[in-house]
Amino acid sequence: MMWGYGLNWLSMTLMMLGSTIWLMILVVIGWTIIRWLDQRIVVSPARQIAVPSGSVSTAREILGQRYARGEIDAATFEQMSERLDAADNRHQKHWGNVSRPMGEKLFDAS
């Protein structure tokens, strides 16, 4: 005799439901951690992503192509080139002044 401890359809259904709920909880936790890490890596200013040179045109290349096709005149080309130089210099000055105290990690949580 089993004395009522046998496996019937109700207990089997509840066991499968409980296992499914735990599995779904683990999947949601994993998905949340992956999304959090992905956003943290993308937002981090210290991380630079290497892009193959042939896949993306730089602003200078596009400007040169537009000038070569005759879409812009020489004065506009010179003016835009000066703006690009100024933007590059500002960017280099900004990152040139960045200093880190001794012992500070490159990828910190803050």
C-alpha positions as CSV (number, residue, x, y, z in Angstrom):
1,M,0.0,0.0,0.0
2,M,1.1,3.5,-0.8
3,W,-0.9,5.2,2.0
4,G,-1.7,8.3,-0.2
5,Y,1.9,9.1,-1.1
6,G,1.7,7.9,-4.7
7,L,2.2,10.2,-7.7
8,N,-1.0,11.2,-9.3
9,W,-1.8,13.7,-12.0
10,L,-2.2,16.7,-9.6
11,S,1.2,16.2,-7.9
12,M,2.9,15.7,-11.2
13,T,1.4,18.8,-12.6
14,L,2.4,20.9,-9.6
15,M,6.0,19.6,-9.8
16,M,6.3,20.5,-13.5
17,L,4.7,23.9,-12.8
18,G,7.2,24.6,-10.0
19,S,10.1,23.5,-12.1
20,T,9.0,25.7,-15.0
21,I,8.6,28.8,-12.7
22,W,12.1,28.3,-11.3
23,L,13.5,27.9,-14.8
24,M,11.7,31.1,-15.9
25,I,13.1,33.0,-12.9
26,L,16.6,31.9,-13.7
27,V,16.3,32.9,-17.3
28,V,15.0,36.4,-16.4
29,I,17.8,36.9,-13.9
30,G,20.4,35.9,-16.6
31,W,18.8,38.1,-19.2
32,T,18.8,41.1,-16.7
33,I,22.5,40.6,-15.8
34,I,23.4,40.4,-19.5
35,R,21.5,43.6,-20.3
36,W,23.0,45.4,-17.3
37,L,26.6,44.4,-18.4
38,D,25.9,45.3,-22.0
39,Q,24.7,48.8,-21.1
40,R,27.6,49.3,-18.7
41,I,30.2,48.4,-21.3
42,V,28.6,50.6,-24.0
43,V,28.2,53.6,-21.7
44,S,31.7,53.4,-20.3
45,P,33.7,56.4,-21.8
46,A,37.0,54.7,-21.2
47,R,36.1,51.8,-23.5
48,Q,37.0,52.4,-27.2
49,I,35.5,50.1,-29.7
50,A,37.7,49.2,-32.7
51,V,35.9,49.6,-36.0
52,P,37.5,48.3,-39.2
53,S,38.6,51.2,-41.3
54,G,36.9,50.0,-44.5
55,S,33.4,49.6,-43.0
56,V,32.8,53.1,-41.7
57,S,33.6,56.4,-43.5
58,T,35.1,59.2,-41.4
59,A,33.9,62.7,-41.6
60,R,37.0,63.7,-43.5
61,E,36.5,61.0,-46.1
62,I,32.9,62.0,-46.6
63,L,33.9,65.7,-46.9
64,G,36.6,64.8,-49.4
65,Q,34.1,62.8,-51.4
66,R,31.5,65.6,-51.5
67,Y,34.2,68.0,-52.6
68,A,35.4,65.6,-55.3
69,R,31.8,65.2,-56.6
70,G,31.3,68.9,-56.7
71,E,28.6,69.0,-54.1
72,I,30.4,71.7,-52.2
73,D,32.8,74.5,-53.3
74,A,36.3,75.2,-52.1
75,A,35.3,77.8,-49.5
76,T,32.8,75.4,-47.9
77,F,35.4,72.6,-48.0
78,E,38.0,74.8,-46.2
79,Q,35.4,76.0,-43.6
80,M,34.3,72.4,-42.8
81,S,37.9,71.2,-42.7
82,E,38.7,73.9,-40.1
83,R,35.7,72.9,-38.0
84,L,36.8,69.3,-38.1
85,D,40.3,70.3,-37.0
86,A,38.9,72.4,-34.2
87,A,36.7,69.5,-33.1
88,D,39.6,67.0,-33.2
89,N,41.8,69.5,-31.2
90,R,39.0,69.9,-28.5
91,H,38.6,66.1,-28.3
92,Q,42.4,65.6,-27.9
93,K,42.7,68.3,-25.3
94,H,39.8,66.8,-23.3
95,W,41.3,63.3,-23.2
96,G,44.8,64.7,-22.8
97,N,44.0,66.3,-19.5
98,V,42.5,63.1,-18.0
99,S,44.7,61.8,-15.2
100,R,44.0,59.0,-12.8
101,P,45.2,58.8,-9.2
102,M,47.6,56.0,-8.4
103,G,45.8,52.7,-7.9
104,E,42.5,53.7,-9.5
105,K,41.1,51.0,-11.8
106,L,40.5,51.8,-15.5
107,F,37.0,50.3,-15.5
108,D,35.5,51.3,-12.1
109,A,31.9,51.0,-11.2
110,S,31.2,54.7,-10.9
